[in-house]
Amino acid sequence: MTSEKLQTINDLTQFSPALLARISSGEITPAQVDDYREFLDEVQNKFMTHHIITHNEYCRWFERGSMSLDHVRHFVVQFSVFSNLFLIAQLKKMINSQTLEAMRASKEILANEIGAIFRKPGNGARSSSARTLSEDDMELSGDPELVNTEGTVDGGIFRFKAAHFEWLLRLGKTLDLEFDQMGKRRHGTESTLFFCDELSRIYGGEDPSEAEGASFAVENWAAAGFWKQLVSGLQAVKAKELNNMPLAFFTWHDRVEDQHASHTQDELEEVFFTDWFDRGKFISGGLEMLEGVAAFWIGLNQDRQGESAA
């Protein structure tokens, strides 16, 4: 991925209106602003240039759509393990939140993951097919092609079939994968489980600065384009071999990730100026988390290379 693309996605130079207001009021001093800018430069240099963001060999290969259906099954199973075990990390992140507002933000993500649909008045950011539905119809639907990618779960509607894992199950069914073949820890490879355990340990950990670093790293990794690469590869497979394969789990996440990264940067602006924030721990937590992310993709790449050699 080019540096220009990364800068567009992860523009750390733009301050939010809330932060600009705090600066204008004198609540945050010019010296603190300079310190924050220096910190953002460090984050840019150490996080956004990490090899798993700039050169994910597996996703580059996957994007071409040349994989076998057996490998697509393997990929979907490993992704289902990550998706399901992420719930543990998100629950721990919620429990270990430093403020009620942060707890609610984490709870939004967790509730949405398990089937609480984002509620947003008006048309919002919907697919063209969703705009033909009434607001009530859309909120009652669990189809990721239709549900909102933003809003709040507060006052929203819970649907079993809106759980993200169930979206993956429907995809898996077209690949002849059953419920008992997906999502459990026993289905994960060593590298997948290492990634999931690192999410639980760092992203969901008790040290707030390390957890913030992990959260920032994860969200900016997710917004850096790998979802689009996965969608491209799966679309190619669908066109060639499996025209009934639903891809909305992946297309929905592609739509939602840019705003997640933006929200995470807003959160960073808030925590940087708190008494408890530790800059060094933030950086170390983020870098460790990115190594966990890398282990997942490198493991998948080794798996596909092993399949080719067999």
N, C-alpha and C positions, 0 to 999 in steps of 0.2 A: 504494500500500500504506500502511496506517495506521501511525502511530508506535507504537501499541500492539502491532500485529502484529510490527513490527521488533524491539521490545523483547523480545517473547516468544522470537523466533528467535535474536536476537543479544544475550543478556543478559550484558553484560560486567561486571556487578557481582558475579557468583558466582565465588568462588575455589574451585579444586579442593582435594580433601583433601590432596594432596601439598604444595600451596603453604601451606595452613593449618598443616600440620605443620612446615614450615620457619619459618613465622612464630612458632609456639608454642615452638619450640626456641631461638629467638633468632638463628638463622642469617640471617634477614632482619629488619632493624630497623624500628621504627615509621616512621622517616623514609623508608625505602625503600618501605614500603607506601603511604605518602601519595603518594610520587612515582609509583608504579605506578597508583594510583587516578586521579591527575591525567592520566596518559598514557592510560588507558582512556577517560576523558571526552573527550580530544582525538580518539581513534580513533572513538568513537561519533559525535561531532559532525561529523567530516570524512568518514568512510567511509560510515556507515549512512544519512546524509542525502544521499548523492550521487544525482544525478538519475537515473542508470541503475538504481539500486536502488528509489528511491521512485516514479519515473514513467517506466516503460519503455513508450513509446507503441506500439511494435510488438507487444509481448506482450499488451498490453490489447486491441489489435485482433485478434490471432491467437486469443485466448481465445474470441472470439465464434464462431469456426468458419465464417466467411462467405467464406473464401478459395477461389479456384479450385484445381482439381487441378494446373494448371500452376504456380501459386505454391507449392503444397505440394512439388512436385518441386524447384523452385528452393530452397526452404528446406532440404529434406533434403540436397541437394547441398552447400549452403554449410555445413550442420552437419556433414556428413561430412568436409569439408576441415578444419574446426576439430578434429573428433575425431581425425583421423589425424595432423595436424601437432602436436597437443598432445603426442604421444608424444616428439617432439624436445625440447620444453620440459621434459617430465617427466624425460627422460634427463639433460638438462643440470642440472636441479635435484638429481638423485641424485648426479651426479659432483661438483657443487660443494657438497655437504653439509659442515657443519662438524664433525659427529660421526658415529660409526658408527651410533648410534641414529637420527639424522636420515636418514642414508643408507638405512637399512633401512625407515624409514617411507616414503620416496620410492620405494623399490624395490617396496614392497607395492602402491602405486598403479599403478606402471608394469606390474608383472607381471599385476595384475588386468586392466588395460586390454587386454593382449595375449592373455588367455585363461586365466590361472591363477585358479582358483576359490577364493574364501575358504572356509576350513575352520573350522567351528564345531561342537564337540561338542554333542549334544542337538538338540532341535528348533530352538532359536534363533528369529530373526525371519524366518519364512518365510510365504509365501502359504499359504492353506488347501489349495491343490492340492499344494503341496510336502510338507505334513505327512502325506500318504498314502504317500509314498515312503520307502524305507529310506535311511539315511545314505549308503550307498555309491551308491545310485541317484541321489540328489540331487547328490552330488559329481561323478558321471559326466556329468550333464546340463549342456549349455551353454545351456539355455533361460533367459533372464533372468527369466522368470516364476517359476522354481524355485530358482535359485542364491541363496546367502546374500548379504546386503548387508554383513555384517561378519564378523570373525574374522581369520584370517591365511592368507596364501598358503604359509607355511612348512609343508611336509608336505601341501599341497593337491595337486589334480590339474589338469593343463593340458589344455584342450580347445580345438582350433581354433575351433569354433563358439561358444565362450564369449568370444571377443574382441569387444570392444564395437563395433568397426568392422563385424564380421560381423553383429551384430544390426541395425545400420543398413542393411547390404546386403540383408538379408531384407525389411526395410521397403521399401527402394528397389525391389526386384523387383516388388512389387505396384503400383508407380507406373511400371512399364516402364523402370526405370533399370538399366543393366548395370554390371558391375564397372568397366569402363573409363570410366564417366561419373561416378564418385564418388571423393572422397577425395584426389585428386591436387592439387598446388599449381596446376596449370594450370586447374583447375575453379573456383578461388576468385575472387571479385570483389576489387576493390582494398581495400574495407573489411574483408572477411574476412581477407585476407592481412596487412593492417596489424595486426589483432587477434592473429593467429597469431605474427607477428614480434615483437610486444610481449611476448607470453607467453615466447617464447624469450629475448628480450633482458633482461627484468626478472625474471619468475618463475623462469627458468632461469639467471639471471645469476650472476656471480662475487661481487658484493657481497652479503654475507650479510644485512645489514640491509634493503637494498632488496628482496632476494628474499623475505625474511620478510614484508615489507609487502605485496608482490604476492600471496603465498600467502594471507595473511589476508584480503585484499580479495576475491580470487577465490572463496574458499570461503564467505565470508559473502554475497557476491552470489549464489552458487549455492544457498545455503540460504534465500534471501529470498522464494522463491515462484514464480520464473519457470517452473520445471519443471511445476508444477501448471497454470499458464496454457497451456503448450504441450500438455499432456495433454488439457485441456478442449477446446481447439480441434481437435486431431486426433481426439478421440472424436466430436465433432460431424460432422466430415468422414467418418469411418468409418461412422457411423450413416446418413448421407445417401447416400454414393456408393461406398464401398469397404469392404465389411464384412469382407474378408479381410486388411486391413492390420494387421500386428502392431505394437503400441505399447509393447512391454515394454522397449525401450531407454529410453524416456522415463519409464515408471512405475518402473523399477528405479532410475534416477538420482534420481527424486523421493524414493524411500524412503531412499536412502543419504546424501543431502546434509546433513541435520541433524547426523548424527554426524560427518561430515567437518569441519563448522564447529566442533563441540565439540573435536575432536582438535586443530584448528589453534589454538584458544584455549589448550589445554594446552601446546602448543609455544611459544606466545607467553609464557606464564608462565615457561617454562624459559629462553628466550633473553633476556628483558628484564633479568635480573639477571646476565648474563655481562659480561665485560670488553669484549668486542668490539661489543656492541650499540650502534647509533647511532639514537637516537630520531627525529631529523630525516630520516635516510635511509629509515627504515621508513615514515614518513608520506608522503614524496615518492614512494617506490616504489609504495605502495598506491594513491595518487591517480593516478599515471601509468598503472597497470594498469587502474584503473577507466575511464580515458579510452579505453584500448584496447578494453575490453569494450563501452563505449558506441559506439565506432566500428562494431563488428559489428552491433549492433541498429539503429543509425541507418541504416546501409547497407541492411539488409534492409527497413527502413521506407521508404526512398527508392525501393528497387526495386519494392515493391508499389504505391507511389503512381504510379510511372512506368508500371507495367502498367495501372493504372486510367485513366491519361490517354491511353494509346495507342489 
